[in-house]
Amino acid sequence: MHLLLLHGALGAENQLSPLAAELENEFTVHTMDFSGHGREPFPDSPFSIPMFAQDVLTYMDEMQLPETSIFGYSMGGYVGMYLALHHRSRVTKLATLATKFHWDPTIAQREIQMINPEKILEKLPPFAKILEQRHQPKDWKTVLQKTADLLIDLGDKPLLSADNCNNILVPTLLMLGDRDKMVSLGETADIHKSIPNAQLAILPGTPHPIEQVDTIQLADHLRRFL
């Protein structure tokens, strides 16, 4: 079985290498960078969920994958949901972790404040260094600015809701850490209720950052679901 792992906002495929290594004996695991992330150059157009979804479809075509199961972390889960909604024949099963589903202008502005490059340089210089190394030779500050523009657009025009997610027909597993400070149980449960064939799992002792997620615990959930 093929399994494609999708990274989150500001992220890159190498963040999912520990999970890929944990699952490689059971699945043919794929990872990729979205446009403008990791090793991928900036696109000509602004960052958007539909563009990242097209990145996935392009990767699948290049790898000759007519369909695949998908695991998406955070924004990667949002992209996976968009694919399951609009390109359902390409997705066999879908699992997400720490994906924020509820967006409005107020929430978008709050999240943008968290990715202000100058604030990160001032208060979190080690994280700034990580971002610089993750996205080199591109300017990591530009990655943040393009991501902020995406969040503004998502706040103004959310692409997923309880109303349209009821059209997601593939088996779906929504996972959330019990210590996630960005994503609420309520918004995750609302989407879970709207998807006809969905499961909900709460990961104990789990905050939002993927680096702080217990890889073995996450892999066990994915094995059971897939």
C-alpha positions in Angstrom: 0.0 0.0 0.0 1.3 3.5 -0.9 1.2 6.2 1.8 2.0 9.8 1.1 3.0 12.0 4.1 2.3 15.8 3.8 4.1 18.3 6.0 2.6 21.4 7.6 2.9 25.2 7.1 6.5 26.5 7.3 7.6 22.8 7.2 9.4 20.4 4.9 9.3 16.8 4.1 12.3 15.9 6.2 10.3 16.7 9.4 8.3 13.5 8.6 11.4 11.3 8.1 11.1 9.7 11.5 7.5 8.7 10.8 8.4 7.5 7.4 11.1 5.3 8.8 8.7 3.9 11.4 6.2 2.9 8.7 8.5 1.8 5.8 8.2 -1.9 6.6 4.4 -1.9 6.2 3.9 0.7 3.5 5.6 2.2 0.4 6.0 5.6 2.0 6.3 8.9 0.0 7.2 12.4 1.2 7.4 15.6 -0.8 7.8 19.4 -0.3 5.1 21.8 -1.2 6.0 24.6 -3.6 8.2 27.2 -1.8 9.0 24.9 1.0 12.2 22.9 1.8 14.1 22.4 -1.5 11.2 23.5 -3.7 11.6 27.0 -5.3 9.0 29.7 -4.9 6.1 29.5 -7.3 5.0 32.3 -9.5 1.6 32.5 -7.9 0.8 33.0 -4.2 0.7 30.1 -1.7 -2.8 28.5 -1.7 -4.4 25.2 -0.6 -5.5 24.4 -4.2 -1.9 25.0 -5.4 -0.5 22.7 -2.8 -3.1 20.1 -3.7 -1.9 20.4 -7.3 1.6 19.8 -6.1 0.4 16.5 -4.7 -1.4 15.5 -7.9 1.7 16.4 -9.9 3.9 14.3 -7.6 1.5 11.3 -7.8 1.5 11.6 -11.6 5.3 11.7 -11.7 5.4 8.6 -9.4 2.7 6.9 -11.5 0.3 6.7 -8.5 -3.3 6.6 -9.7 -4.3 6.7 -6.0 -2.8 6.6 -2.6 -3.5 6.9 1.1 -2.6 10.2 2.6 -1.5 11.4 6.0 -1.4 15.1 6.5 0.1 17.0 9.5 -1.5 20.4 10.3 -1.8 22.3 6.9 -0.9 19.1 5.1 -4.1 17.6 6.6 -6.1 20.5 5.2 -4.6 19.8 1.8 -5.4 16.2 2.1 -9.0 17.0 3.0 -9.2 19.3 0.0 -8.0 16.5 -2.2 -10.5 14.0 -0.7 -13.2 16.5 -1.4 -12.3 17.6 -5.0 -10.2 14.6 -6.2 -11.8 11.7 -4.4 -10.7 9.1 -6.9 -7.0 9.8 -6.1 -7.3 9.3 -2.3 -8.0 5.8 -0.9 -7.8 6.7 2.9 -7.1 9.9 4.7 -5.6 10.6 8.1 -4.9 14.0 9.6 -3.2 15.3 12.7 -3.4 18.7 14.3 -5.3 20.2 11.4 -7.1 23.5 12.1 -10.5 23.5 10.4 -12.1 26.6 11.7 -10.8 29.8 10.0 -12.1 33.4 10.0 -10.4 36.8 9.8 -9.8 37.0 13.5 -8.2 33.6 13.8 -6.1 34.3 10.7 -4.8 37.5 12.2 -4.0 35.8 15.5 -2.0 33.1 13.7 -0.2 35.6 11.6 1.2 37.3 14.7 2.8 33.9 15.6 4.8 33.8 12.4 6.1 37.4 12.3 9.7 37.1 11.2 11.0 40.0 13.4 9.3 38.6 16.5 10.7 35.2 15.8 14.2 36.7 15.4 13.8 38.6 18.7 12.2 35.9 20.9 13.0 32.6 19.2 16.4 32.9 17.4 17.0 29.1 17.5 13.7 28.6 15.6 14.7 31.3 13.1 17.9 29.4 12.4 15.9 26.2 11.9 13.7 27.9 9.4 16.7 29.4 7.6 18.3 26.0 7.3 15.1 24.2 6.4 14.3 26.5 3.4 17.7 27.5 2.1 18.8 28.9 -0.3 15.4 30.7 -0.2 14.7 33.5 2.2 12.9 32.0 5.1 11.2 35.4 5.9 9.6 35.2 2.4 8.2 31.8 3.3 6.6 33.3 6.4 5.2 36.2 4.4 3.7 34.0 1.7 2.2 31.8 4.4 0.7 34.8 6.2 -1.0 35.8 2.9 -2.4 32.3 2.6 -3.8 32.5 6.1 -5.5 35.8 5.3 -7.1 34.3 2.3 -8.1 31.2 4.3 -9.6 33.4 7.0 -11.6 35.3 4.4 -12.6 32.3 2.3 -12.4 29.0 4.2 -12.4 26.0 1.9 -13.6 23.3 4.4 -16.7 23.3 6.5 -19.2 20.9 8.1 -21.4 21.6 5.1 -19.0 20.5 2.4 -17.1 17.9 4.3 -20.1 15.7 4.3 -19.1 15.1 0.7 -15.9 13.4 1.7 -16.6 9.7 1.2 -13.2 8.1 1.8 -12.4 6.5 5.2 -11.0 9.3 7.3 -9.2 9.5 10.6 -8.9 12.8 12.4 -6.3 12.9 15.1 -5.7 15.7 17.7 -3.2 16.0 20.5 -4.8 16.6 23.9 -2.2 19.4 24.5 -2.6 21.2 21.2 -3.0 24.9 21.8 -3.7 25.8 18.2 -6.5 23.4 17.2 -9.6 22.8 19.4 -11.4 19.6 20.1 -14.7 21.3 19.2 -13.7 22.3 15.6 -12.2 18.8 15.0 -15.3 17.1 16.4 -17.6 19.2 14.2 -15.7 18.1 11.1 -15.6 14.5 12.3 -19.4 14.5 12.7 -19.9 15.8 9.2 -17.8 13.1 7.4 -19.8 10.0 6.8 -17.0 7.5 7.3 -14.8 9.2 9.8 -13.0 8.3 13.0 -11.7 10.6 15.8 -8.6 9.9 17.9 -7.1 11.9 20.7 -3.4 11.4 21.3 -2.4 11.7 24.9 0.4 14.0 26.0 0.6 15.5 22.5 1.1 19.2 21.7 0.9 20.7 18.2 4.6 20.8 17.0 5.3 17.6 14.9 8.8 17.4 16.6 7.0 16.8 19.9 4.7 14.1 18.7 5.4 10.5 19.9 6.3 9.0 16.5 5.6 5.4 17.6 2.2 6.3 19.0 1.3 8.1 15.8 2.5 5.3 13.6 0.5 2.8 15.7 -2.7 4.8 15.0 -1.9 5.0 11.3 -1.3 1.2 11.1 -4.6 0.4 12.8 -6.5 2.8 10.5 -4.8 2.0 7.2 
